[in-house]
Amino acid sequence: MASAKIGDVIVFKREGKNLEGEVSAIRENSVLVQYGYSKDKGEPLITVVNHKNYKIKSK
């Protein structure tokens, strides 16, 4: 199981696409990830990813 830290860039899948995002918070079973900005509202796109469902991107 991966164990990302705040600020790490991770790779995860959403709707069949590989996405990258930066970890902004860590929970017991998941991380909160910012992976872009909404084109319409200019707000950050944030999602929750289970620890089993991501890989830390190598630097």
Summary of the structure (lengths in Angstrom):
residues: 59
radius of gyration: 11.1
end to end distance: 18.7
largest distance: 35.4
contacts: 138
relative contact order: 0.32
helix: 5%
strand: 58%
